[in-house]
Amino acid sequence: GNSVTQMEGPVTLSEEAFLTINCTYTATGYPSLFWYVQYPGEGLQLLLKATKADDKGSNKGFEATYRKETTSFHLEKGSVQVSDSAVYFCALANAGGTSYGKLTFGQGTILTVHP
Amino acid sequence: KAGVTQTPRYLIKTRGQQVTLSCSPISGHRSVSWYQQTPGQGLQFLFEYFSETQRNKGNFPGRFSGRQFSNSRSEMNVSTLELGDSALYLCASSPGDSRANYGYTFGSGTRLTVV
């Protein structure tokens, strides 16, 4: 079955530091890949996505590239802000069939950014 | 465009009771998925409904059930509540076709506490 593995957290950084959160996956076929972010007391917000190999998703300074050869989708940001403090989830979805409506999530990585 | 609306935001129930949670998807979206989020198990898929039919189901006991109405609104029900059912329940809305690349829009969740 599908699975997603994220780097162990929590991650603590100073403002303006470089961020990398690693994500690798196991899946059948050609999944779409996502990063979601969850702020305290809220639901999940889609941060970025990529739907095929070598696609780069980007949003709000965050980027991730779909690497089929290494089955990875690492999240990066060049300069983090205090407001980026949240929990980040890597996820994948397959098309149709037994995958309808189903996202498979990693365990989440807590990011804390200090001023 | 209104987002995904989940009600209520918070619930406290006693062991053995039952509970019903509601989710209204984005207008025009025909698919609603439900997830359970706990600190120990992370985000787990419960089920997905499309056009009033359950198309997919996760590995949860029969105490967890759902339905979808003709206006795409969905409810999930948990009967005979157990302490372990305490969690954040999230629903996600999507157009519902067979593609996997559109991403899913989540509501803010219902925080259920079983005492």
Chai-1 contact restraints between the chains, C-beta under 6 A:
chainA,res_idxA,chainB,res_idxB,connection_type,confidence,min_distance_angstrom,max_distance_angstrom,comment,restraint_id
A,S32,B,A100,contact,1.0,0.0,6.0,A-B,restraint_1
A,S32,B,N101,contact,1.0,0.0,6.0,A-B,restraint_2
A,E42,B,S108,contact,1.0,0.0,6.0,A-B,restraint_3
A,G43,B,L90,contact,1.0,0.0,6.0,A-B,restraint_4
A,G43,B,F106,contact,1.0,0.0,6.0,A-B,restraint_5
A,G43,B,G107,contact,1.0,0.0,6.0,A-B,restraint_6
A,G43,B,S108,contact,1.0,0.0,6.0,A-B,restraint_7
A,G43,B,G109,contact,1.0,0.0,6.0,A-B,restraint_8
A,L44,B,F106,contact,1.0,0.0,6.0,A-B,restraint_9
A,L46,B,G103,contact,1.0,0.0,6.0,A-B,restraint_10
A,K49,B,G103,contact,1.0,0.0,6.0,A-B,restraint_11
A,T51,B,N101,contact,1.0,0.0,6.0,A-B,restraint_12
A,A93,B,A100,contact,1.0,0.0,6.0,A-B,restraint_13
A,N94,B,A100,contact,1.0,0.0,6.0,A-B,restraint_14
A,A95,B,S98,contact,1.0,0.0,6.0,A-B,restraint_15
A,A95,B,R99,contact,1.0,0.0,6.0,A-B,restraint_16
A,A95,B,A100,contact,1.0,0.0,6.0,A-B,restraint_17
A,G96,B,S98,contact,1.0,0.0,6.0,A-B,restraint_18
A,Y100,B,E48,contact,1.0,0.0,6.0,A-B,restraint_19
A,Y100,B,R55,contact,1.0,0.0,6.0,A-B,restraint_20
A,Y100,B,N56,contact,1.0,0.0,6.0,A-B,restraint_21
A,G101,B,S31,contact,1.0,0.0,6.0,A-B,restraint_22
A,G101,B,S33,contact,1.0,0.0,6.0,A-B,restraint_23
A,G101,B,E48,contact,1.0,0.0,6.0,A-B,restraint_24
A,G101,B,N56,contact,1.0,0.0,6.0,A-B,restraint_25
A,K102,B,F45,contact,1.0,0.0,6.0,A-B,restraint_26
A,K102,B,N56,contact,1.0,0.0,6.0,A-B,restraint_27
A,F105,B,L43,contact,1.0,0.0,6.0,A-B,restraint_28
A,Q107,B,G42,contact,1.0,0.0,6.0,A-B,restraint_29
